[in-house]
Amino acid sequence: MRKSLVALLLFFSLSPAVRAQDNFYQGKTIRIVVGSAPGGGYDLWPRFMARYFSQYIPGKPEVIIQNMPGAGSLVAANYIYNVAKPDGLTLGAVIPAIYFDQLVGRKEV
């Protein structure tokens, strides 16, 4: 009985917090920064996903793709890290090989 009561209290205490986030993306634009040229193989999957993002994100935000080719996605990664606001509206789609640059200690990353 006590476990049921605790579970019920947790459920009702956490539910309003979830509803408060529903409208965060309403009227906003999500930007996906792609680290390759338009039309390339790695550009296709972010564009495909962008079509469906607004259907599944509460508030139905607009989703745009911004291509930043160069240096094996390093230009896009540096933009995301140094320039983009950390507000949840900018996503990155960089080539996975860029993570190895960080592991081997390249200064540019």
N, C-alpha and C positions, 0 to 999 in steps of 0.2 A: 504494500500500500504506500509506504513512504517513498519508494523508488518511483512509483507512478506519479505521485504528487510533485516530486522534484523534476521529473521529466516534463510534466505539464507546465510547471512554472518556468522552466528554461525555454520551452517552446513559445509561450506567450511573451516572455521578456525579450526574446531575440527577434520575433516577427516584425515589430515596428522598424527595427534597424534595416531590415531587408527592404521594406517598402519605401524607406527614405531614399534609397539609392535608385529607385525606378526612373526618376526624371533627370538624372545627372546628364545623360547624353542627349536629352531632348533639345532639338534646335542647334546642336553642335556638329562639327565636322571632324571625323577621324581621318587622320592622314597616315597612309602606309608608305614609308620611305623604302624604295626598292633599290638595291645596290647593283643593278644591271641595266642595260639599255632597253628601251621599249621594244617589245616584239621578240625578245630573246627567250630562250627556254626557261630561264629562271624568273622571267617577268610574268609568265603566264599564270602560275599558281596563285600569286597574290591578287592578280586581277580577277581570277575565278572566285577566290574567296571573298573579295570585296563586293561582288554581286549579292552575296547572301548575308553579309555581316549585319546590315541594318534590319533584316527580318528577325534576327535572333538576339539583338541587343535591345534592352528596354529603352524606349525613347526614340527609337528608329533614327539614329543619326545618319547624316550623309557620309559616305566613305569615298575618299579620293586617293589616287595613286600618284606618288611623286617619284620619278626616276632620278637617281643620282649615280650614274655609272662612273667608274674610275677606280684604279688601284685595287681591283679585286674586292670591291665593296667597302674599302677602307674609307672612301669619301663619305659614303652614306653612314657608316658606323660612327665616324667622328662627328658628323652633323647631329646624329641622334644623341650622342653623349654630351657634346659641348654646346649645342645651339638650341635644340628642341626643349620646350618647357616640359618638366616632369609632371604633367597634369593628366596623363592617361589618354590623351588624344593623339599621340604620335606613336606609331608602331614601326618596327623595323623588320625588313625582310632582306637579310644579307646572305651572301654565299657562305655556306657552313665552313668552308676552309679558312675563313677569317679567324675562327677560334684558335686554330693552330698557331697563328701569328702571335697571339697573346701568350700561348704556352711557351713558345721559343724565345719570348722576350723582345720582340721588335719594338723599338721606341715609338714608332708612328701609331701604334695601336693603343 
